[in-house]
Amino acid sequence: MTTALAIFAATNLVYQVVRKPAEMFFPVSGVLNKMPSETWREYGPLFREYATDTISAELLAALAQMEGAGNPVAHTYWRWRLTTDLFSIYRPASSSVGMYQMTDPTFAEARRYCIRHHTVVEAGAWNDWRGCWFNGLYTRVVPAHAIQMTSAHLDRGVAAILHNHGGPAPTIQQKQDLAALIHLCGAGPARAYARRGFQLAPDEQCGDHSAAAYLAQADVLKRQFQRLTAKE
């Protein structure tokens, strides 16, 4: 019995790694975690390079710190499930990969964009010098790719939600809170948040996270990274 369980555990591990290759980094992943000051020192130039008018370098740094502790190969936890599918009994809780814990669907969408001179550009023809190049080579575990895709995805997401937004023009703080909520919850809950005048629903949750606590933590970290910027 013990031998059979060991064989199944090894087979399951191989299956999950084939399905999600980033799990290969699990043995070394923890040593790449960073404190905020280390994250800024390592990736500050990239955060600044791929910032936009809406998505600031400090917001990009805050999200990277919250989601993956500045670890480019951060992975999600594994979860037990009661199911008849043997390879789903113990597996990664989601398809999230990298310092922004970007899921497969978000990755498929975000890799269509790039940042040129702090402006989002969509992939076009190969000979369009104004467009994006080599998007097919983007990966979530390369910091420059992850930061650029996250910035572009969130900038586009905020713009799409605010396109027909009525009422007073939102502040930059409201736009960045909206971006953080898109990252945590997706476009649907973020759109509802904007319709409510940038107010969260009571006790709003996204997965295992309190939306209010997430936005508050993002704001605290943004201020911390702003102080680090001021010291440079």
PyRosetta script that sets phi, psi and omega in degrees:
from pyrosetta import init, pose_from_sequence

init()
pose = pose_from_sequence("MTTALAIFAATNLVYQVVRKPAEMFFPVSGVLNKMPSETWREYGPLFREYATDTISAELLAALAQMEGAGNPVAHTYWRWRLTTDLFSIYRPASSSVGMYQMTDPTFAEARRYCIRHHTVVEAGAWNDWRGCWFNGLYTRVVPAHAIQMTSAHLDRGVAAILHNHGGPAPTIQQKQDLAALIHLCGAGPARAYARRGFQLAPDEQCGDHSAAAYLAQADVLKRQFQRLTAKE")
pose.set_psi(1, -45.2)
pose.set_omega(1, -179.8)
pose.set_phi(2, -61.8)
pose.set_psi(2, -41.3)
pose.set_omega(2, 179.2)
pose.set_phi(3, -63.5)
pose.set_psi(3, -42.1)
pose.set_omega(3, 179.9)
pose.set_phi(4, -62.8)
pose.set_psi(4, -41.9)
pose.set_omega(4, 179.1)
pose.set_phi(5, -65.2)
pose.set_psi(5, -39.5)
pose.set_omega(5, 179.2)
pose.set_phi(6, -64.8)
pose.set_psi(6, -40.5)
pose.set_omega(6, 178.5)
pose.set_phi(7, -64.7)
pose.set_psi(7, -43.4)
pose.set_omega(7, 179.5)
pose.set_phi(8, -64.6)
pose.set_psi(8, -41.5)
pose.set_omega(8, -180.0)
pose.set_phi(9, -60.8)
pose.set_psi(9, -42.7)
pose.set_omega(9, 179.1)
pose.set_phi(10, -66.7)
pose.set_psi(10, -41.3)
pose.set_omega(10, 179.0)
pose.set_phi(11, -64.3)
pose.set_psi(11, -41.5)
pose.set_omega(11, 179.3)
pose.set_phi(12, -63.8)
pose.set_psi(12, -40.6)
pose.set_omega(12, 179.1)
pose.set_phi(13, -61.6)
pose.set_psi(13, -45.8)
pose.set_omega(13, 179.0)
pose.set_phi(14, -61.6)
pose.set_psi(14, -43.5)
pose.set_omega(14, -179.7)
pose.set_phi(15, -60.1)
pose.set_psi(15, -45.9)
pose.set_omega(15, -177.2)
pose.set_phi(16, -67.9)
pose.set_psi(16, -35.6)
pose.set_omega(16, 178.5)
pose.set_phi(17, -68.7)
pose.set_psi(17, -39.8)
pose.set_omega(17, 176.6)
pose.set_phi(18, -63.0)
pose.set_psi(18, -40.6)
pose.set_omega(18, -179.0)
pose.set_phi(19, -71.3)
pose.set_psi(19, -34.6)
pose.set_omega(19, -178.3)
pose.set_phi(20, -138.6)
pose.set_psi(20, 84.5)
pose.set_omega(20, -172.3)
pose.set_phi(21, -56.5)
pose.set_psi(21, -25.8)
pose.set_omega(21, -178.7)
pose.set_phi(22, -61.2)
pose.set_psi(22, -18.9)
pose.set_omega(22, 178.2)
pose.set_phi(23, -65.3)
pose.set_psi(23, -15.2)
pose.set_omega(23, 176.4)
pose.set_phi(24, -61.7)
pose.set_psi(24, -24.7)
pose.set_omega(24, -177.9)
pose.set_phi(25, -81.4)
pose.set_psi(25, -3.0)
pose.set_omega(25, -174.5)
pose.set_phi(26, -51.6)
pose.set_psi(26, -44.9)
pose.set_omega(26, -176.3)
pose.set_phi(27, -60.8)
pose.set_psi(27, -28.0)
pose.set_omega(27, -176.6)
pose.set_phi(28, -111.1)
pose.set_psi(28, -1.5)
pose.set_omega(28, -171.7)
pose.set_phi(29, -58.9)
pose.set_psi(29, -44.6)
pose.set_omega(29, -173.5)
pose.set_phi(30, -61.8)
pose.set_psi(30, -31.7)
pose.set_omega(30, -176.5)
pose.set_phi(31, -72.5)
pose.set_psi(31, -11.2)
pose.set_omega(31, -179.6)
pose.set_phi(32, -94.9)
pose.set_psi(32, -0.5)
pose.set_omega(32, 175.6)
pose.set_phi(33, -64.3)
pose.set_psi(33, 146.6)
pose.set_omega(33, -174.4)
pose.set_phi(34, -131.9)
pose.set_psi(34, 151.7)
pose.set_omega(34, 167.7)
pose.set_phi(35, -76.4)
pose.set_psi(35, 159.8)
pose.set_omega(35, -178.8)
pose.set_phi(36, -52.6)
pose.set_psi(36, -42.6)
pose.set_omega(36, -179.3)
pose.set_phi(37, -63.8)
pose.set_psi(37, -35.3)
pose.set_omega(37, 178.6)
pose.set_phi(38, -71.4)
pose.set_psi(38, -39.8)
pose.set_omega(38, 177.5)
pose.set_phi(39, -59.7)
pose.set_psi(39, -43.7)
pose.set_omega(39, -178.8)
pose.set_phi(40, -68.8)
pose.set_psi(40, -40.6)
pose.set_omega(40, 179.6)
pose.set_phi(41, -64.6)
pose.set_psi(41, -38.7)
pose.set_omega(41, -177.2)
pose.set_phi(42, -76.2)
pose.set_psi(42, -42.3)
pose.set_omega(42, -169.5)
pose.set_phi(43, -118.9)
pose.set_psi(43, 2.5)
pose.set_omega(43, -178.9)
pose.set_phi(44, -50.2)
pose.set_psi(44, -46.8)
pose.set_omega(44, 179.0)
pose.set_phi(45, -59.8)
pose.set_psi(45, -35.6)
pose.set_omega(45, 178.4)
pose.set_phi(46, -71.7)
pose.set_psi(46, -40.7)
pose.set_omega(46, 177.1)
pose.set_phi(47, -58.6)
pose.set_psi(47, -42.4)
pose.set_omega(47, -179.6)
pose.set_phi(48, -69.8)
pose.set_psi(48, -40.1)
pose.set_omega(48, -178.2)
pose.set_phi(49, -62.6)
pose.set_psi(49, -36.8)
pose.set_omega(49, -173.7)
pose.set_phi(50, -104.9)
pose.set_psi(50, 11.7)
pose.set_omega(50, 174.6)
pose.set_phi(51, -71.2)
pose.set_psi(51, 155.1)
pose.set_omega(51, 174.3)
pose.set_phi(52, -124.0)
pose.set_psi(52, -178.2)
pose.set_omega(52, 178.4)
pose.set_phi(53, -61.0)
pose.set_psi(53, -29.8)
pose.set_omega(53, -178.3)
pose.set_phi(54, -96.2)
pose.set_psi(54, -43.7)
pose.set_omega(54, -175.3)
pose.set_phi(55, -98.0)
pose.set_psi(55, 99.1)
pose.set_omega(55, -175.0)
pose.set_phi(56, -76.8)
pose.set_psi(56, 162.7)
pose.set_omega(56, 176.3)
pose.set_phi(57, -59.8)
pose.set_psi(57, -38.3)
pose.set_omega(57, -178.7)
pose.set_phi(58, -68.5)
pose.set_psi(58, -35.3)
pose.set_omega(58, 176.3)
pose.set_phi(59, -67.3)
pose.set_psi(59, -43.0)
pose.set_omega(59, 177.4)
pose.set_phi(60, -59.4)
pose.set_psi(60, -41.0)
pose.set_omega(60, 178.7)
pose.set_phi(61, -66.7)
pose.set_psi(61, -41.9)
pose.set_omega(61, -179.5)
pose.set_phi(62, -62.0)
pose.set_psi(62, -44.6)
pose.set_omega(62, 179.9)
pose.set_phi(63, -65.9)
pose.set_psi(63, -39.4)
pose.set_omega(63, 177.9)
pose.set_phi(64, -63.9)
pose.set_psi(64, -36.8)
pose.set_omega(64, 179.8)
pose.set_phi(65, -71.2)
pose.set_psi(65, -42.8)
pose.set_omega(65, -178.8)
pose.set_phi(66, -68.2)
pose.set_psi(66, -44.2)
pose.set_omega(66, -172.9)
pose.set_phi(67, -78.9)
pose.set_psi(67, -38.8)
pose.set_omega(67, -173.6)
pose.set_phi(68, -138.6)
pose.set_psi(68, 15.1)
pose.set_omega(68, -178.8)
pose.set_phi(69, 51.7)
pose.set_psi(69, 36.0)
pose.set_omega(69, 179.5)
pose.set_phi(70, 67.6)
pose.set_psi(70, 17.3)
pose.set_omega(70, -176.8)
pose.set_phi(71, -95.1)
pose.set_psi(71, 114.9)
pose.set_omega(71, -175.8)
pose.set_phi(72, -66.4)
pose.set_psi(72, -20.1)
pose.set_omega(72, -179.9)
pose.set_phi(73, -114.9)
pose.set_psi(73, 25.4)
pose.set_omega(73, 178.4)
pose.set_phi(74, -55.9)
pose.set_psi(74, 143.5)
pose.set_omega(74, 179.8)
pose.set_phi(75, -129.7)
pose.set_psi(75, 160.4)
pose.set_omega(75, 179.8)
pose.set_phi(76, -80.3)
pose.set_psi(76, 165.1)
pose.set_omega(76, 178.4)
pose.set_phi(77, -73.5)
pose.set_psi(77, 163.8)
pose.set_omega(77, 176.2)
pose.set_phi(78, -97.6)
pose.set_psi(78, 149.3)
pose.set_omega(78, -173.3)
pose.set_phi(79, -130.9)
pose.set_psi(79, 141.2)
pose.set_omega(79, 172.9)
pose.set_phi(80, -84.5)
pose.set_psi(80, 140.5)
pose.set_omega(80, 176.3)
pose.set_phi(81, -134.0)
pose.set_psi(81, 143.2)
pose.set_omega(81, 174.3)
pose.set_phi(82, -89.6)
pose.set_psi(82, 103.4)
pose.set_omega(82, -173.7)
pose.set_phi(83, -154.2)
pose.set_psi(83, 159.1)
pose.set_omega(83, 177.2)
pose.set_phi(84, -84.1)
pose.set_psi(84, -11.2)
pose.set_omega(84, 176.9)
pose.set_phi(85, -82.0)
pose.set_psi(85, 106.9)
pose.set_omega(85, -173.0)
pose.set_phi(86, -56.9)
pose.set_psi(86, -37.6)
pose.set_omega(86, -177.3)
pose.set_phi(87, -82.7)
pose.set_psi(87, 4.8)
pose.set_omega(87, 174.8)
pose.set_phi(88, -111.3)
pose.set_psi(88, 0.5)
pose.set_omega(88, 179.8)
pose.set_phi(89, -65.3)
pose.set_psi(89, -44.2)
pose.set_omega(89, 179.0)
pose.set_phi(90, -137.5)
pose.set_psi(90, 110.9)
pose.set_omega(90, -173.4)
pose.set_phi(91, -156.6)
pose.set_psi(91, 167.4)
pose.set_omega(91, 176.0)
pose.set_phi(92, -56.7)
pose.set_psi(92, 141.1)
pose.set_omega(92, -176.0)
pose.set_phi(93, -66.3)
pose.set_psi(93, -23.4)
pose.set_omega(93, 178.7)
pose.set_phi(94, -157.2)
pose.set_psi(94, 179.2)
pose.set_omega(94, 177.9)
pose.set_phi(95, -87.6)
pose.set_psi(95, 9.6)
pose.set_omega(95, -176.1)
pose.set_phi(96, -61.2)
pose.set_psi(96, 137.9)
pose.set_omega(96, -178.7)
pose.set_phi(97, -143.3)
pose.set_psi(97, 142.7)
pose.set_omega(97, 168.6)
pose.set_phi(98, 88.5)
pose.set_psi(98, -178.8)
pose.set_omega(98, -173.6)
pose.set_phi(99, -65.8)
pose.set_psi(99, -19.7)
pose.set_omega(99, 176.2)
pose.set_phi(100, -104.1)
pose.set_psi(100, 4.5)
pose.set_omega(100, -179.7)
pose.set_phi(101, 48.6)
pose.set_psi(101, 50.8)
pose.set_omega(101, -177.8)
pose.set_phi(102, -78.1)
pose.set_psi(102, 126.8)
pose.set_omega(102, -180.0)
pose.set_phi(103, -80.0)
pose.set_psi(103, 167.3)
pose.set_omega(103, -180.0)
pose.set_phi(104, -57.1)
pose.set_psi(104, -48.4)
pose.set_omega(104, -179.9)
pose.set_phi(105, -62.0)
pose.set_psi(105, -40.5)
pose.set_omega(105, 178.6)
pose.set_phi(106, -65.4)
pose.set_psi(106, -40.0)
pose.set_omega(106, 178.1)
pose.set_phi(107, -61.4)
pose.set_psi(107, -43.9)
pose.set_omega(107, 179.9)
pose.set_phi(108, -60.5)
pose.set_psi(108, -36.3)
pose.set_omega(108, 178.9)
pose.set_phi(109, -77.0)
pose.set_psi(109, -46.9)
pose.set_omega(109, -172.2)
pose.set_phi(110, -68.6)
pose.set_psi(110, -29.6)
pose.set_omega(110, -176.6)
pose.set_phi(111, -72.3)
pose.set_psi(111, -4.7)
pose.set_omega(111, 175.5)
pose.set_phi(112, -77.5)
pose.set_psi(112, -9.4)
pose.set_omega(112, -173.2)
pose.set_phi(113, -120.7)
pose.set_psi(113, 164.1)
pose.set_omega(113, 170.4)
pose.set_phi(114, -147.8)
pose.set_psi(114, 174.3)
pose.set_omega(114, 178.6)
pose.set_phi(115, -114.3)
pose.set_psi(115, 125.6)
pose.set_omega(115, 175.2)
pose.set_phi(116, -125.0)
pose.set_psi(116, 116.6)
pose.set_omega(116, 179.7)
pose.set_phi(117, 54.0)
pose.set_psi(117, 44.2)
pose.set_omega(117, 175.5)
pose.set_phi(118, 67.9)
pose.set_psi(118, 20.7)
pose.set_omega(118, 178.6)
pose.set_phi(119, -125.7)
pose.set_psi(119, 140.0)
pose.set_omega(119, 180.0)
pose.set_phi(120, -75.9)
pose.set_psi(120, 132.2)
pose.set_omega(120, 178.5)
pose.set_phi(121, -125.9)
pose.set_psi(121, 140.6)
pose.set_omega(121, 179.4)
pose.set_phi(122, -95.8)
pose.set_psi(122, 146.2)
pose.set_omega(122, 178.6)
pose.set_phi(123, -59.7)
pose.set_psi(123, 138.3)
pose.set_omega(123, 179.5)
pose.set_phi(124, -135.9)
pose.set_psi(124, -148.9)
pose.set_omega(124, 179.7)
pose.set_phi(125, -64.9)
pose.set_psi(125, 151.3)
pose.set_omega(125, -176.6)
pose.set_phi(126, -61.3)
pose.set_psi(126, -28.0)
pose.set_omega(126, -176.8)
pose.set_phi(127, -97.9)
pose.set_psi(127, 12.8)
pose.set_omega(127, 177.0)
pose.set_phi(128, -87.1)
pose.set_psi(128, 102.8)
pose.set_omega(128, -175.6)
pose.set_phi(129, -66.2)
pose.set_psi(129, -16.2)
pose.set_omega(129, 179.3)
pose.set_phi(130, -87.6)
pose.set_psi(130, -10.7)
pose.set_omega(130, -174.7)
pose.set_phi(131, -91.8)
pose.set_psi(131, -164.6)
pose.set_omega(131, 179.4)
pose.set_phi(132, -91.9)
pose.set_psi(132, 149.0)
pose.set_omega(132, 179.3)
pose.set_phi(133, -121.7)
pose.set_psi(133, 142.6)
pose.set_omega(133, 172.5)
pose.set_phi(134, 60.3)
pose.set_psi(134, 31.4)
pose.set_omega(134, 178.8)
pose.set_phi(135, -59.9)
pose.set_psi(135, -29.6)
pose.set_omega(135, 179.8)
pose.set_phi(136, -63.8)
pose.set_psi(136, -15.4)
pose.set_omega(136, 179.8)
pose.set_phi(137, -94.5)
pose.set_psi(137, -3.1)
pose.set_omega(137, -179.9)
pose.set_phi(138, -61.9)
pose.set_psi(138, 143.4)
pose.set_omega(138, 175.4)
pose.set_phi(139, -140.8)
pose.set_psi(139, 153.1)
pose.set_omega(139, -175.7)
pose.set_phi(140, -77.0)
pose.set_psi(140, -13.1)
pose.set_omega(140, -176.7)
pose.set_phi(141, -99.5)
pose.set_psi(141, 0.7)
pose.set_omega(141, 171.8)
pose.set_phi(142, -95.3)
pose.set_psi(142, 116.7)
pose.set_omega(142, -173.4)
pose.set_phi(143, -51.9)
pose.set_psi(143, -45.5)
pose.set_omega(143, -178.6)
pose.set_phi(144, -60.7)
pose.set_psi(144, -39.1)
pose.set_omega(144, 178.8)
pose.set_phi(145, -68.4)
pose.set_psi(145, -47.4)
pose.set_omega(145, -176.8)
pose.set_phi(146, -62.0)
pose.set_psi(146, -43.4)
pose.set_omega(146, -178.8)
pose.set_phi(147, -66.0)
pose.set_psi(147, -45.7)
pose.set_omega(147, -179.2)
pose.set_phi(148, -63.3)
pose.set_psi(148, -45.8)
pose.set_omega(148, -179.6)
pose.set_phi(149, -64.3)
pose.set_psi(149, -41.1)
pose.set_omega(149, -179.6)
pose.set_phi(150, -64.7)
pose.set_psi(150, -45.1)
pose.set_omega(150, 179.3)
pose.set_phi(151, -60.4)
pose.set_psi(151, -46.9)
pose.set_omega(151, -178.7)
pose.set_phi(152, -65.1)
pose.set_psi(152, -43.9)
pose.set_omega(152, -178.8)
pose.set_phi(153, -62.3)
pose.set_psi(153, -44.7)
pose.set_omega(153, -178.4)
pose.set_phi(154, -71.5)
pose.set_psi(154, -39.4)
pose.set_omega(154, 177.9)
pose.set_phi(155, -60.1)
pose.set_psi(155, -46.4)
pose.set_omega(155, 178.5)
pose.set_phi(156, -64.9)
pose.set_psi(156, -39.2)
pose.set_omega(156, -179.8)
pose.set_phi(157, -63.4)
pose.set_psi(157, -44.7)
pose.set_omega(157, 177.8)
pose.set_phi(158, -63.0)
pose.set_psi(158, -45.4)
pose.set_omega(158, -179.2)
pose.set_phi(159, -61.2)
pose.set_psi(159, -40.1)
pose.set_omega(159, -179.0)
pose.set_phi(160, -65.5)
pose.set_psi(160, -42.1)
pose.set_omega(160, -179.0)
pose.set_phi(161, -69.1)
pose.set_psi(161, -36.9)
pose.set_omega(161, -176.3)
pose.set_phi(162, -87.0)
pose.set_psi(162, -2.7)
pose.set_omega(162, -174.9)
pose.set_phi(163, -56.0)
pose.set_psi(163, -45.4)
pose.set_omega(163, -179.4)
pose.set_phi(164, -113.4)
pose.set_psi(164, 26.2)
pose.set_omega(164, -177.7)
pose.set_phi(165, -72.5)
pose.set_psi(165, 127.0)
pose.set_omega(165, 176.3)
pose.set_phi(166, -88.8)
pose.set_psi(166, 174.6)
pose.set_omega(166, 177.9)
pose.set_phi(167, 85.9)
pose.set_psi(167, -172.9)
pose.set_omega(167, -177.4)
pose.set_phi(168, -61.6)
pose.set_psi(168, 150.9)
pose.set_omega(168, 177.1)
pose.set_phi(169, -63.2)
pose.set_psi(169, 132.6)
pose.set_omega(169, -178.5)
pose.set_phi(170, -68.4)
pose.set_psi(170, 150.4)
pose.set_omega(170, 175.8)
pose.set_phi(171, -76.7)
pose.set_psi(171, 167.4)
pose.set_omega(171, 177.3)
pose.set_phi(172, -63.8)
pose.set_psi(172, -34.1)
pose.set_omega(172, 177.3)
pose.set_phi(173, -63.2)
pose.set_psi(173, -43.9)
pose.set_omega(173, 179.0)
pose.set_phi(174, -64.5)
pose.set_psi(174, -39.2)
pose.set_omega(174, 177.9)
pose.set_phi(175, -63.8)
pose.set_psi(175, -39.9)
pose.set_omega(175, -178.1)
pose.set_phi(176, -75.1)
pose.set_psi(176, -33.7)
pose.set_omega(176, 172.1)
pose.set_phi(177, -62.5)
pose.set_psi(177, -40.7)
pose.set_omega(177, 177.8)
pose.set_phi(178, -61.8)
pose.set_psi(178, -42.7)
pose.set_omega(178, 178.5)
pose.set_phi(179, -61.7)
pose.set_psi(179, -44.2)
pose.set_omega(179, 179.0)
pose.set_phi(180, -63.0)
pose.set_psi(180, -37.0)
pose.set_omega(180, 179.3)
pose.set_phi(181, -70.2)
pose.set_psi(181, -36.6)
pose.set_omega(181, 174.0)
pose.set_phi(182, -59.1)
pose.set_psi(182, -43.8)
pose.set_omega(182, -178.1)
pose.set_phi(183, -63.9)
pose.set_psi(183, -40.8)
pose.set_omega(183, -177.4)
pose.set_phi(184, -78.6)
pose.set_psi(184, -47.1)
pose.set_omega(184, -166.9)
pose.set_phi(185, -109.5)
pose.set_psi(185, -22.0)
pose.set_omega(185, -174.3)
pose.set_phi(186, 100.4)
pose.set_psi(186, 174.0)
pose.set_omega(186, -172.9)
pose.set_phi(187, -68.4)
pose.set_psi(187, -35.8)
pose.set_omega(187, -176.6)
pose.set_phi(188, -60.2)
pose.set_psi(188, -59.2)
pose.set_omega(188, 177.2)
pose.set_phi(189, -60.6)
pose.set_psi(189, -33.8)
pose.set_omega(189, 179.1)
pose.set_phi(190, -66.7)
pose.set_psi(190, -38.3)
pose.set_omega(190, 178.2)
pose.set_phi(191, -65.1)
pose.set_psi(191, -41.0)
pose.set_omega(191, 177.7)
pose.set_phi(192, -64.1)
pose.set_psi(192, -37.9)
pose.set_omega(192, 177.4)
pose.set_phi(193, -60.3)
pose.set_psi(193, -43.9)
pose.set_omega(193, 178.6)
pose.set_phi(194, -66.2)
pose.set_psi(194, -39.7)
pose.set_omega(194, 179.6)
pose.set_phi(195, -64.1)
pose.set_psi(195, -30.4)
pose.set_omega(195, 178.9)
pose.set_phi(196, -82.4)
pose.set_psi(196, 14.7)
pose.set_omega(196, -179.0)
pose.set_phi(197, 75.8)
pose.set_psi(197, 35.0)
pose.set_omega(197, 179.6)
pose.set_phi(198, 62.6)
pose.set_psi(198, 44.3)
pose.set_omega(198, 176.0)
pose.set_phi(199, -120.9)
pose.set_psi(199, 134.9)
pose.set_omega(199, 176.2)
pose.set_phi(200, -75.4)
pose.set_psi(200, 152.3)
pose.set_omega(200, 171.3)
pose.set_phi(201, -69.9)
pose.set_psi(201, 152.6)
pose.set_omega(201, 179.1)
pose.set_phi(202, -55.2)
pose.set_psi(202, 129.6)
pose.set_omega(202, 177.4)
pose.set_phi(203, 54.3)
pose.set_psi(203, 35.2)
pose.set_omega(203, -177.5)
pose.set_phi(204, -64.0)
pose.set_psi(204, 131.2)
pose.set_omega(204, 179.3)
pose.set_phi(205, -119.2)
pose.set_psi(205, 146.7)
pose.set_omega(205, 170.5)
pose.set_phi(206, -130.2)
pose.set_psi(206, 106.5)
pose.set_omega(206, -173.0)
pose.set_phi(207, 63.6)
pose.set_psi(207, -126.9)
pose.set_omega(207, 179.9)
pose.set_phi(208, -90.0)
pose.set_psi(208, 3.0)
pose.set_omega(208, -171.2)
pose.set_phi(209, -106.0)
pose.set_psi(209, 141.3)
pose.set_omega(209, 167.1)
pose.set_phi(210, -78.3)
pose.set_psi(210, 123.2)
pose.set_omega(210, -178.7)
pose.set_phi(211, -61.7)
pose.set_psi(211, -40.8)
pose.set_omega(211, -179.2)
pose.set_phi(212, -63.1)
pose.set_psi(212, -43.7)
pose.set_omega(212, 179.9)
pose.set_phi(213, -65.4)
pose.set_psi(213, -36.8)
pose.set_omega(213, -179.9)
pose.set_phi(214, -64.9)
pose.set_psi(214, -46.6)
pose.set_omega(214, 179.5)
pose.set_phi(215, -64.9)
pose.set_psi(215, -38.1)
pose.set_omega(215, 179.2)
pose.set_phi(216, -65.2)
pose.set_psi(216, -42.3)
pose.set_omega(216, 179.0)
pose.set_phi(217, -65.5)
pose.set_psi(217, -39.7)
pose.set_omega(217, 177.7)
pose.set_phi(218, -60.2)
pose.set_psi(218, -40.8)
pose.set_omega(218, -179.0)
pose.set_phi(219, -66.9)
pose.set_psi(219, -41.6)
pose.set_omega(219, 178.1)
pose.set_phi(220, -61.3)
pose.set_psi(220, -45.5)
pose.set_omega(220, -179.2)
pose.set_phi(221, -68.3)
pose.set_psi(221, -37.0)
pose.set_omega(221, 176.4)
pose.set_phi(222, -57.7)
pose.set_psi(222, -45.1)
pose.set_omega(222, 179.8)
pose.set_phi(223, -64.0)
pose.set_psi(223, -37.7)
pose.set_omega(223, 178.0)
pose.set_phi(224, -63.4)
pose.set_psi(224, -42.8)
pose.set_omega(224, 179.2)
pose.set_phi(225, -70.8)
pose.set_psi(225, -29.7)
pose.set_omega(225, 174.9)
pose.set_phi(226, -64.8)
pose.set_psi(226, -38.0)
pose.set_omega(226, 177.3)
pose.set_phi(227, -66.7)
pose.set_psi(227, -38.3)
pose.set_omega(227, 177.4)
pose.set_phi(228, -64.6)
pose.set_psi(228, -37.7)
pose.set_omega(228, 177.1)
pose.set_phi(229, -62.6)
pose.set_psi(229, -42.7)
pose.set_omega(229, -177.3)
pose.set_phi(230, -64.8)
pose.set_psi(230, -25.3)
pose.set_omega(230, -178.8)
pose.set_phi(231, -81.1)
pose.set_psi(231, -12.8)
pose.set_omega(231, -176.3)
pose.set_phi(232, -73.6)
pose.dump_pdb("model.pdb")
